């Protein structure tokens, strides 16, 4: 069901040429999302996709909470960064979701 729904959205919102092409892309995206579930708990993963002449470029950032017995565990205090340098591109999640600030 998830593959079907995503494939529909790829046609309607992203301009996929047909449902068969969209279904293949949807299956790949869902498999990718499943692979993200294999990281240990308290891991934050950022995925940045940009469109370039050669195609879509993906970069990833993985943040892990520093284990310390002196500090309480908090959801958004991360100190270790793995991956590429931060992108200069800014992303407005509220605008993307169609909501005003």
Secondary structure, 3 states (H helix, E strand, C coil): CHHHHHHHHHHHCCCCCCHHHHHHHHHHHHHHHHHHCCCCCCEEEEEEEEEECCEEEEEEEEEECCCCCCCCCCCCCCCEEEECCCCCCCCCHHHHCCCCC
